[in-house]
């Protein structure tokens, strides 16, 4: 029979396991949001480049640069999102590894499956985000705006 202390430790471990799955799922949503942001930004940038064809008047140059600056500000916000994910990801993965390797309170098989599914979700979302970056590098959009690396999985 388990003691009350053992039950509390087991309960705490289960809560931590659920939190890690939640954090991984949140990371997936954040990556998907970043993916949408960069796609919207690429579309907006293409519209700006199409709206102001070369040659331009000085007035059109000012409007073009103003619109380009708006895109650059959105890009900066996107880069901050990416940086935030890059900081959170290793800690979450380390916490998951510790929980998986906990000899006293290992996750149940069902929890291991949930962790694996969440991890696969992160991997798939990151692959899509990297694919967007790769596609953008393969195209010449005429933009001076470049993308940072997506968050590392570990």
OpenMM code with the backbone's topology and positions (N, CA, C; nanometers):
from openmm import Vec3, app, unit

residues = "UNK UNK UNK UNK UNK UNK UNK UNK UNK UNK UNK UNK UNK UNK UNK UNK UNK UNK UNK UNK UNK UNK UNK UNK UNK UNK UNK UNK UNK UNK UNK UNK UNK UNK UNK UNK UNK UNK UNK UNK UNK UNK UNK UNK UNK UNK UNK UNK UNK UNK UNK UNK UNK UNK UNK UNK UNK UNK UNK UNK UNK UNK UNK UNK UNK UNK UNK UNK UNK UNK UNK UNK UNK UNK UNK UNK UNK UNK UNK UNK UNK UNK UNK UNK UNK UNK UNK UNK UNK UNK UNK UNK UNK UNK UNK UNK UNK UNK UNK UNK UNK UNK UNK UNK UNK UNK UNK UNK UNK UNK UNK UNK UNK UNK UNK UNK UNK UNK UNK UNK UNK UNK UNK UNK UNK UNK UNK UNK UNK UNK UNK UNK UNK UNK UNK UNK UNK UNK UNK UNK UNK UNK UNK UNK UNK UNK UNK UNK UNK UNK UNK UNK UNK UNK".split()
positions = [
    Vec3(0.0842, -0.1172, 0.0000),
    Vec3(0.0000, 0.0000, 0.0000),
    Vec3(0.0894, 0.1244, 0.0000),
    Vec3(0.0555, 0.2190, -0.0855),
    Vec3(0.1333, 0.3415, -0.0971),
    Vec3(0.1015, 0.4367, 0.0162),
    Vec3(0.2016, 0.5079, 0.0567),
    Vec3(0.1800, 0.6069, 0.1616),
    Vec3(0.1189, 0.7326, 0.1000),
    Vec3(0.0714, 0.8194, 0.1854),
    Vec3(0.0127, 0.9451, 0.1384),
    Vec3(0.1180, 1.0271, 0.0653),
    Vec3(0.2404, 1.0238, 0.1164),
    Vec3(0.3499, 1.0967, 0.0532),
    Vec3(0.3756, 1.0442, -0.0882),
    Vec3(0.3763, 0.9107, -0.1038),
    Vec3(0.3969, 0.8507, -0.2357),
    Vec3(0.2845, 0.8883, -0.3314),
    Vec3(0.1615, 0.8887, -0.2815),
    Vec3(0.0471, 0.9257, -0.3653),
    Vec3(0.0561, 1.0713, -0.4098),
    Vec3(0.0992, 1.1591, -0.3205),
    Vec3(0.1136, 1.3001, -0.3556),
    Vec3(0.2234, 1.3189, -0.4602),
    Vec3(0.3332, 1.2471, -0.4445),
    Vec3(0.4421, 1.2555, -0.5416),
    Vec3(0.3947, 1.2031, -0.6776),
    Vec3(0.3211, 1.0943, -0.6756),
    Vec3(0.2669, 1.0374, -0.7983),
    Vec3(0.1707, 1.1353, -0.8654),
    Vec3(0.0882, 1.1986, -0.7852),
    Vec3(-0.0086, 1.2957, -0.8365),
    Vec3(0.0649, 1.4172, -0.8957),
    Vec3(0.1690, 1.4626, -0.8268),
    Vec3(0.2482, 1.5757, -0.8746),
    Vec3(0.3157, 1.5408, -1.0074),
    Vec3(0.3667, 1.4199, -1.0177),
    Vec3(0.4316, 1.3749, -1.1400),
    Vec3(0.3314, 1.3710, -1.2559),
    Vec3(0.2127, 1.3205, -1.2289),
    Vec3(0.1089, 1.3155, -1.3322),
    Vec3(0.0729, 1.4567, -1.3782),
    Vec3(0.0616, 1.5488, -1.2851),
    Vec3(0.0312, 1.6875, -1.3189),
    Vec3(0.1416, 1.7479, -1.4056),
    Vec3(0.2664, 1.7195, -1.3714),
    Vec3(0.3788, 1.7686, -1.4510),
    Vec3(0.3766, 1.7093, -1.5918),
    Vec3(0.3417, 1.5815, -1.6022),
    Vec3(0.3334, 1.5167, -1.7328),
    Vec3(0.2250, 1.5838, -1.8181),
    Vec3(0.1119, 1.6115, -1.7563),
    Vec3(0.0027, 1.6783, -1.8278),
    Vec3(0.0444, 1.8198, -1.8693),
    Vec3(0.1197, 1.8881, -1.7831),
    Vec3(0.1667, 2.0223, -1.8156),
    Vec3(0.2612, 2.0201, -1.9347),
    Vec3(0.3493, 1.9220, -1.9400),
    Vec3(0.4423, 1.9125, -2.0520),
    Vec3(0.3665, 1.8895, -2.1827),
    Vec3(0.2684, 1.8023, -2.1803),
    Vec3(0.1872, 1.7789, -2.3003),
    Vec3(0.1172, 1.9091, -2.3397),
    Vec3(0.0645, 1.9805, -2.2418),
    Vec3(-0.0002, 2.1084, -2.2685),
    Vec3(0.0964, 2.2105, -2.3267),
    Vec3(0.2171, 2.2159, -2.2719),
    Vec3(0.3184, 2.3090, -2.3228),
    Vec3(0.3575, 2.2745, -2.4664),
    Vec3(0.3705, 2.1467, -2.4955),
    Vec3(0.4037, 2.1054, -2.6322),
    Vec3(0.2904, 2.1409, -2.7285),
    Vec3(0.1672, 2.1197, -2.6862),
    Vec3(0.0528, 2.1549, -2.7706),
    Vec3(0.0437, 2.3060, -2.7906),
    Vec3(0.0760, 2.3823, -2.6875),
    Vec3(0.0792, 2.5281, -2.7003),
    Vec3(0.1878, 2.5697, -2.7981),
    Vec3(0.3010, 2.5027, -2.7907),
    Vec3(0.4105, 2.5312, -2.8831),
    Vec3(0.3672, 2.5051, -3.0272),
    Vec3(0.2931, 2.3975, -3.0494),
    Vec3(0.2419, 2.3679, -3.1836),
    Vec3(0.1538, 2.4832, -3.2315),
    Vec3(0.0633, 2.5292, -3.1457),
    Vec3(-0.0260, 2.6394, -3.1831),
    Vec3(0.0531, 2.7666, -3.2109),
    Vec3(0.1561, 2.7924, -3.1302),
    Vec3(0.2390, 2.9107, -3.1527),
    Vec3(0.3141, 2.9015, -3.2851),
    Vec3(0.3644, 2.7843, -3.3174),
    Vec3(0.4347, 2.7658, -3.4451),
    Vec3(0.3366, 2.7839, -3.5605),
    Vec3(0.2168, 2.7285, -3.5465),
    Vec3(0.1154, 2.7453, -3.6511),
    Vec3(0.0778, 2.8920, -3.6674),
    Vec3(0.0685, 2.9649, -3.5571),
    Vec3(0.0380, 3.1076, -3.5632),
    Vec3(0.1523, 3.1812, -3.6343),
    Vec3(0.2754, 3.1436, -3.6054),
    Vec3(0.3911, 3.2035, -3.6723),
    Vec3(0.3901, 3.1721, -3.8213),
    Vec3(0.3507, 3.0503, -3.8524),
    Vec3(0.3409, 3.0088, -3.9927),
    Vec3(0.2396, 3.0966, -4.0661),
    Vec3(0.1244, 3.1175, -4.0050),
    Vec3(0.0207, 3.2022, -4.0654),
    Vec3(0.0701, 3.3458, -4.0788),
    Vec3(0.1384, 3.3948, -3.9758),
    Vec3(0.1893, 3.5317, -3.9787),
    Vec3(0.2863, 3.5522, -4.0934),
    Vec3(0.3795, 3.4591, -4.1114),
    Vec3(0.4795, 3.4774, -4.2165),
    Vec3(0.4160, 3.4621, -4.3551),
    Vec3(0.3180, 3.3737, -4.3682),
    Vec3(0.2478, 3.3617, -4.4968),
    Vec3(0.1719, 3.4903, -4.5286),
    Vec3(0.1030, 3.5457, -4.4287),
    Vec3(0.0317, 3.6723, -4.4479),
    Vec3(0.1296, 3.7842, -4.4828),
    Vec3(0.2439, 3.7846, -4.4165),
    Vec3(0.3445, 3.8864, -4.4421),
    Vec3(0.4006, 3.8741, -4.5837),
    Vec3(0.4249, 3.7520, -4.6282),
    Vec3(0.4733, 3.7315, -4.7650),
    Vec3(0.3711, 3.7825, -4.8664),
    Vec3(0.2440, 3.7530, -4.8407),
    Vec3(0.1374, 3.7995, -4.9302),
    Vec3(0.1332, 3.9518, -4.9315),
    Vec3(0.1387, 4.0119, -4.8127),
    Vec3(0.1357, 4.1572, -4.8020),
    Vec3(0.2550, 4.2200, -4.8741),
    Vec3(0.3705, 4.1588, -4.8601),
    Vec3(0.4907, 4.2091, -4.9255),
    Vec3(0.4783, 4.2005, -5.0782),
    Vec3(0.4222, 4.0903, -5.1263),
    Vec3(0.3999, 4.0771, -5.2707),
    Vec3(0.3027, 4.1825, -5.3210),
    Vec3(0.1991, 4.2119, -5.2423),
    Vec3(0.1020, 4.3157, -5.2796),
    Vec3(0.1716, 4.4517, -5.2865),
    Vec3(0.2558, 4.4805, -5.1876),
    Vec3(0.3283, 4.6084, -5.1856),
    Vec3(0.4190, 4.6188, -5.3080),
    Vec3(0.4911, 4.5126, -5.3386),
    Vec3(0.5817, 4.5155, -5.4542),
    Vec3(0.5057, 4.5299, -5.5854),
    Vec3(0.3865, 4.4713, -5.5923),
    Vec3(0.3042, 4.4813, -5.7127),
    Vec3(0.2395, 4.6196, -5.7231),
    Vec3(0.2022, 4.6737, -5.6102),
    Vec3(0.1334, 4.8030, -5.6047),
    Vec3(0.2236, 4.9169, -5.6516),
    Vec3(0.3521, 4.9048, -5.6291),
    Vec3(0.4465, 5.0116, -5.6633),
    Vec3(0.5529, 4.9587, -5.7595),
    Vec3(0.5155, 4.9433, -5.8887),
    Vec3(0.6146, 4.8916, -5.9841),
    Vec3(0.7231, 4.9970, -6.0126),
    Vec3(0.8366, 4.9485, -6.0594),
    Vec3(0.9476, 5.0360, -6.0958),
    Vec3(0.9245, 5.0786, -6.2395),
    Vec3(0.9481, 5.1966, -6.2813),
    Vec3(0.9984, 5.3129, -6.2077),
    Vec3(0.8851, 5.3782, -6.1273),
    Vec3(0.9247, 5.4428, -6.0173),
    Vec3(0.8292, 5.5101, -5.9295),
    Vec3(0.8642, 5.6581, -5.9198),
    Vec3(0.7608, 5.7343, -5.8915),
    Vec3(0.7838, 5.8755, -5.8622),
    Vec3(0.8327, 5.8846, -5.7180),
    Vec3(0.8775, 6.0005, -5.6778),
    Vec3(0.9245, 6.0200, -5.5408),
    Vec3(0.8101, 5.9961, -5.4433),
    Vec3(0.6926, 6.0426, -5.4754),
    Vec3(0.5755, 6.0214, -5.3892),
    Vec3(0.5454, 5.8720, -5.3764),
    Vec3(0.5545, 5.7991, -5.4865),
    Vec3(0.5326, 5.6547, -5.4828),
    Vec3(0.6430, 5.5846, -5.4038),
    Vec3(0.7662, 5.6343, -5.4146),
    Vec3(0.8767, 5.5785, -5.3362),
    Vec3(0.8500, 5.5922, -5.1867),
    Vec3(0.8015, 5.7079, -5.1461),
    Vec3(0.7715, 5.7313, -5.0048),
    Vec3(0.6603, 5.6368, -4.9590),
    Vec3(0.5546, 5.6232, -5.0398),
    Vec3(0.4440, 5.5324, -5.0047),
    Vec3(0.4929, 5.3880, -5.0001),
    Vec3(0.5783, 5.3502, -5.0975),
    Vec3(0.6335, 5.2146, -5.1014),
    Vec3(0.7171, 5.1866, -4.9770),
    Vec3(0.8035, 5.2803, -4.9429),
    Vec3(0.8890, 5.2611, -4.8253),
    Vec3(0.8076, 5.2604, -4.6968),
    Vec3(0.7013, 5.3386, -4.6913),
    Vec3(0.6129, 5.3379, -4.5742),
    Vec3(0.5466, 5.2019, -4.5591),
    Vec3(0.4954, 5.1485, -4.6692),
    Vec3(0.4333, 5.0155, -4.6652),
    Vec3(0.5367, 4.9082, -4.6330),
    Vec3(0.6566, 4.9229, -4.6858),
    Vec3(0.7640, 4.8280, -4.6574),
    Vec3(0.8024, 4.8325, -4.5096),
    Vec3(0.8019, 4.9527, -4.4519),
    Vec3(0.8319, 4.9663, -4.3091),
    Vec3(0.7246, 4.8980, -4.2242),
    Vec3(0.5999, 4.9069, -4.2652),
    Vec3(0.4916, 4.8366, -4.1935),
    Vec3(0.5168, 4.6855, -4.1971),
    Vec3(0.5572, 4.6357, -4.3123),
    Vec3(0.5894, 4.4927, -4.3242),
    Vec3(0.7086, 4.4568, -4.2351),
    Vec3(0.8080, 4.5427, -4.2329),
    Vec3(0.9265, 4.5163, -4.1515),
    Vec3(0.8906, 4.5122, -4.0029),
    Vec3(0.7998, 4.5997, -3.9595),
    Vec3(0.7562, 4.5983, -3.8194),
    Vec3(0.6823, 4.4694, -3.7864),
    Vec3(0.6006, 4.4221, -3.8778),
    Vec3(0.5307, 4.2940, -3.8569),
    Vec3(0.6316, 4.1801, -3.8536),
    Vec3(0.7323, 4.1890, -3.9369),
    Vec3(0.8373, 4.0876, -3.9408),
    Vec3(0.9134, 4.0850, -3.8083),
    Vec3(0.9379, 4.2032, -3.7522),
    Vec3(1.0060, 4.2116, -3.6236),
    Vec3(0.9238, 4.1439, -3.5140),
    Vec3(0.7933, 4.1662, -3.5153),
    Vec3(0.7051, 4.1006, -3.4174),
    Vec3(0.7108, 3.9489, -3.4365),
    Vec3(0.7141, 3.9032, -3.5612),
    Vec3(0.7232, 3.7601, -3.5914),
    Vec3(0.8550, 3.7033, -3.5374),
    Vec3(0.9638, 3.7777, -3.5570),
    Vec3(1.0937, 3.7326, -3.5079),
    Vec3(1.0937, 3.7202, -3.3557),
    Vec3(1.0234, 3.8104, -3.2879),
    Vec3(1.0123, 3.8011, -3.1428),
    Vec3(0.9362, 3.6754, -3.1020),
    Vec3(0.8313, 3.6412, -3.1784),
    Vec3(0.7575, 3.5168, -3.1518),
    Vec3(0.8507, 3.3971, -3.1649),
    Vec3(0.9286, 3.3953, -3.2710),
    Vec3(1.0221, 3.2851, -3.2960),
    Vec3(1.1241, 3.2769, -3.1830),
    Vec3(1.1776, 3.3916, -3.1412),
    Vec3(1.2772, 3.3931, -3.0339),
    Vec3(1.2175, 3.3394, -2.9037),
    Vec3(1.0943, 3.3741, -2.8766),
    Vec3(1.0269, 3.3249, -2.7568),
    Vec3(1.0134, 3.1725, -2.7616),
    Vec3(0.9762, 3.1212, -2.8772),
    Vec3(0.9641, 2.9758, -2.8912),
    Vec3(1.1000, 2.9072, -2.8785),
    Vec3(1.2030, 2.9709, -2.9317),
    Vec3(1.3373, 2.9133, -2.9228),
    Vec3(1.3837, 2.9044, -2.7784),
    Vec3(1.3417, 2.9973, -2.6961),
    Vec3(1.3793, 2.9947, -2.5546),
    Vec3(1.3000, 2.8891, -2.4780),
    Vec3(1.1717, 2.8735, -2.5102),
    Vec3(1.0851, 2.7818, -2.4358),
    Vec3(1.1061, 2.6360, -2.4729),
    Vec3(1.1351, 2.6096, -2.5972),
    Vec3(1.1396, 2.4728, -2.6470),
    Vec3(1.2401, 2.3832, -2.5741),
    Vec3(1.3666, 2.4230, -2.5597),
    Vec3(1.4613, 2.3328, -2.4924),
    Vec3(1.4208, 2.2992, -2.3489),
    Vec3(1.3697, 2.3976, -2.2755),
    Vec3(1.3301, 2.3716, -2.1368),
    Vec3(1.2143, 2.2721, -2.1315),
    Vec3(1.1201, 2.2864, -2.2225),
    Vec3(1.0058, 2.1944, -2.2268),
    Vec3(1.0523, 2.0535, -2.2623),
    Vec3(1.1409, 2.0426, -2.3590),
    Vec3(1.1914, 1.9111, -2.3990),
    Vec3(1.2740, 1.8471, -2.2877),
    Vec3(1.3496, 1.9285, -2.2169),
    Vec3(1.4285, 1.8753, -2.1049),
    Vec3(1.3361, 1.8252, -1.9942),
    Vec3(1.2312, 1.9009, -1.9664),
    Vec3(1.1351, 1.8601, -1.8640),
    Vec3(1.0679, 1.7285, -1.9043),
    Vec3(1.0351, 1.7165, -2.0339),
    Vec3(0.9727, 1.5935, -2.0818),
    Vec3(1.0690, 1.4753, -2.0660),
    Vec3(1.1953, 1.4958, -2.0998),
    Vec3(1.2945, 1.3884, -2.0869),
    Vec3(1.3081, 1.3448, -1.9409),
    Vec3(1.3094, 1.4394, -1.8501),
    Vec3(1.3196, 1.4061, -1.7080),
    Vec3(1.1995, 1.3236, -1.6633),
    Vec3(1.0816, 1.3624, -1.7091),
    Vec3(0.9605, 1.2893, -1.6709),
    Vec3(0.9599, 1.1483, -1.7301),
    Vec3(1.0063, 1.1365, -1.8544),
    Vec3(1.0105, 1.0049, -1.9180),
    Vec3(1.1114, 0.9126, -1.8495),
    Vec3(1.2184, 0.9715, -1.7965),
    Vec3(1.3231, 0.8921, -1.7331),
    Vec3(1.3060, 0.8789, -1.5823),
    Vec3(1.1954, 0.9265, -1.5289),
    Vec3(1.1687, 0.9177, -1.3850),
    Vec3(1.1447, 0.7714, -1.3485),
    Vec3(1.2364, 0.7158, -1.2720),
    Vec3(1.2264, 0.5742, -1.2359),
    Vec3(1.1185, 0.5481, -1.1314),
    Vec3(1.0953, 0.6468, -1.0463),
    Vec3(0.9982, 0.6279, -0.9387),
    Vec3(0.8535, 0.6413, -0.9872),
    Vec3(0.8302, 0.7400, -1.0743),
    Vec3(0.6956, 0.7653, -1.1257),
    Vec3(0.6990, 0.7826, -1.2775),
    Vec3(0.7278, 0.6762, -1.3501),
    Vec3(0.7313, 0.6889, -1.4968),
    Vec3(0.5899, 0.7129, -1.5513),
    Vec3(0.5810, 0.7805, -1.6634),
    Vec3(0.4490, 0.8029, -1.7215),
    Vec3(0.3839, 0.6713, -1.7647),
    Vec3(0.2536, 0.6673, -1.7523),
    Vec3(0.1792, 0.5507, -1.8003),
    Vec3(0.1903, 0.5458, -1.9528),
    Vec3(0.1612, 0.4309, -2.0098),
    Vec3(0.1706, 0.4159, -2.1548),
    Vec3(0.0835, 0.5176, -2.2280),
    Vec3(-0.0359, 0.5427, -2.1771),
    Vec3(-0.1255, 0.6393, -2.2410),
    Vec3(-0.0629, 0.7788, -2.2406),
    Vec3(0.0036, 0.8150, -2.1315),
    Vec3(0.0684, 0.9465, -2.1226),
    Vec3(0.1877, 0.9525, -2.2166),
    Vec3(0.2609, 0.8433, -2.2273),
    Vec3(0.3738, 0.8378, -2.3212),
    Vec3(0.3252, 0.8601, -2.4644),
    Vec3(0.2112, 0.8017, -2.4970),
    Vec3(0.1535, 0.8196, -2.6300),
    Vec3(0.1171, 0.9661, -2.6516),
    Vec3(0.0548, 1.0282, -2.5507),
    Vec3(0.0191, 1.1700, -2.5615),
    Vec3(0.1434, 1.2574, -2.5794),
    Vec3(0.2497, 1.2264, -2.5050),
    Vec3(0.3745, 1.3017, -2.5173),
    Vec3(0.4329, 1.2859, -2.6574),
    Vec3(0.4318, 1.1629, -2.7074),
    Vec3(0.4845, 1.1367, -2.8408),
    Vec3(0.4027, 1.2107, -2.9466),
    Vec3(0.2712, 1.2067, -2.9353),
    Vec3(0.1853, 1.2763, -3.0318),
    Vec3(0.2103, 1.4268, -3.0292),
    Vec3(0.2234, 1.4819, -2.9091),
    Vec3(0.2501, 1.6252, -2.8975),
    Vec3(0.3860, 1.6591, -2.9586),
    Vec3(0.4846, 1.5757, -2.9334),
    Vec3(0.6185, 1.5966, -2.9885),
    Vec3(0.6162, 1.5863, -3.1414),
    Vec3(0.5421, 1.4905, -3.1937),
    Vec3(0.5284, 1.4781, -3.3389),
    Vec3(0.4571, 1.5993, -3.3980),
    Vec3(0.3614, 1.6545, -3.3229),
    Vec3(0.2932, 1.7763, -3.3671),
    Vec3(0.3892, 1.8933, -3.3773),
    Vec3(0.4777, 1.9056, -3.2792),
    Vec3(0.5789, 2.0117, -3.2818),
    Vec3(0.6708, 1.9911, -3.4020),
    Vec3(0.7131, 1.8672, -3.4223),
    Vec3(0.8036, 1.8371, -3.5334),
    Vec3(0.7380, 1.8698, -3.6684),
    Vec3(0.6135, 1.8327, -3.6856),
    Vec3(0.5436, 1.8589, -3.8114),
    Vec3(0.5250, 2.0089, -3.8341),
    Vec3(0.4877, 2.0814, -3.7290),
    Vec3(0.4680, 2.2261, -3.7410),
    Vec3(0.5999, 2.2954, -3.7754),
    Vec3(0.7079, 2.2494, -3.7123),
    Vec3(0.8383, 2.3084, -3.7421),
    Vec3(0.8812, 2.2779, -3.8859),
    Vec3(0.8508, 2.1599, -3.9332),
    Vec3(0.8854, 2.1239, -4.0711),
    Vec3(0.8101, 2.2131, -4.1696),
    Vec3(0.6825, 2.2394, -4.1395),
    Vec3(0.6044, 2.3286, -4.2265),
    Vec3(0.6633, 2.4693, -4.2254),
    Vec3(0.6992, 2.5171, -4.1068),
    Vec3(0.7577, 2.6505, -4.0951),
    Vec3(0.8901, 2.6573, -4.1695),
    Vec3(0.9718, 2.5548, -4.1569),
    Vec3(1.0986, 2.5498, -4.2295),
    Vec3(1.0730, 2.5433, -4.3796),
    Vec3(0.9681, 2.4723, -4.4200),
    Vec3(0.9329, 2.4644, -4.5615),
    Vec3(0.8958, 2.5994, -4.6184),
    Vec3(0.8283, 2.6799, -4.5385),
    Vec3(0.7929, 2.8149, -4.5834),
    Vec3(0.9200, 2.8960, -4.6035),
    Vec3(1.0113, 2.8858, -4.5097),
    Vec3(1.1372, 2.9581, -4.5190),
    Vec3(1.2145, 2.9121, -4.6422),
    Vec3(1.2185, 2.7816, -4.6657),
    Vec3(1.2896, 2.7269, -4.7811),
    Vec3(1.2247, 2.7737, -4.9109),
    Vec3(1.0904, 2.7724, -4.9163),
    Vec3(1.0206, 2.8181, -5.0358),
    Vec3(1.0491, 2.9650, -5.0620),
    Vec3(1.0524, 3.0449, -4.9555),
    Vec3(1.0780, 3.1863, -4.9723),
    Vec3(1.2176, 3.2103, -5.0260),
    Vec3(1.3157, 3.1326, -4.9778),
    Vec3(1.4525, 3.1495, -5.0247),
    Vec3(1.4654, 3.1087, -5.1704),
    Vec3(1.3830, 3.0168, -5.2149),
    Vec3(1.3877, 2.9714, -5.3527),
    Vec3(1.3235, 3.0689, -5.4490),
    Vec3(1.2417, 3.1598, -5.3977),
    Vec3(1.1733, 3.2569, -5.4813),
    Vec3(1.2427, 3.3905, -5.4674),
    Vec3(1.2355, 3.4706, -5.5714),
    Vec3(1.2883, 3.6057, -5.5629),
    Vec3(1.1700, 3.6996, -5.5507),
    Vec3(1.1412, 3.7417, -5.4292),
    Vec3(1.0258, 3.8276, -5.4062),
    Vec3(1.0613, 3.9746, -5.4200),
    Vec3(1.1891, 4.0052, -5.4368),
    Vec3(1.2290, 4.1438, -5.4473),
    Vec3(1.2319, 4.2122, -5.3116),
    Vec3(1.2269, 4.1366, -5.2070),
    Vec3(1.2215, 4.1913, -5.0725),
    Vec3(1.3579, 4.1876, -5.0069),
    Vec3(1.3824, 4.2885, -4.9247),
    Vec3(1.5061, 4.2919, -4.8481),
    Vec3(1.4864, 4.2264, -4.7121),
    Vec3(1.3662, 4.1759, -4.6869),
    Vec3(1.3353, 4.1164, -4.5577),
    Vec3(1.3672, 3.9677, -4.5641),
    Vec3(1.4485, 3.9176, -4.4696),
    Vec3(1.4810, 3.7751, -4.4657),
    Vec3(1.4317, 3.7147, -4.3363),
    Vec3(1.4229, 3.5813, -4.3325),
    Vec3(1.3669, 3.5107, -4.2173),
    Vec3(1.4739, 3.4548, -4.1262),
    Vec3(1.4497, 3.4604, -3.9917),
    Vec3(1.5386, 3.3899, -3.8993),
    Vec3(1.5070, 3.2410, -3.9002),
    Vec3(1.5913, 3.1661, -3.8329),
    Vec3(1.5682, 3.0208, -3.8225),
    Vec3(1.4469, 2.9937, -3.7353),
    Vec3(1.3660, 2.8889, -3.7672),
    Vec3(1.2575, 2.8489, -3.6775),
    Vec3(1.3147, 2.7871, -3.5505),
    Vec3(1.2316, 2.7713, -3.4468),
    Vec3(1.2819, 2.7183, -3.3204),
    Vec3(1.3391, 2.5777, -3.3342),
    Vec3(1.4427, 2.5520, -3.2599),
    Vec3(1.5055, 2.4199, -3.2626),
    Vec3(1.4293, 2.3245, -3.1739),
    Vec3(1.4215, 2.2001, -3.2157),
    Vec3(1.3483, 2.0994, -3.1393),
    Vec3(1.4338, 2.0437, -3.0258),
    Vec3(1.5551, 2.0728, -3.0217),
    Vec3(1.6349, 2.0226, -2.9085),
    Vec3(1.7745, 1.9940, -2.9387),
] * unit.nanometer
topology = app.Topology()
chain = topology.addChain("A")
for resn in residues:
    res = topology.addResidue(resn, chain)
    for name in ("N", "CA", "C"):
        topology.addAtom(name, app.Element.getBySymbol(name[0]), res)
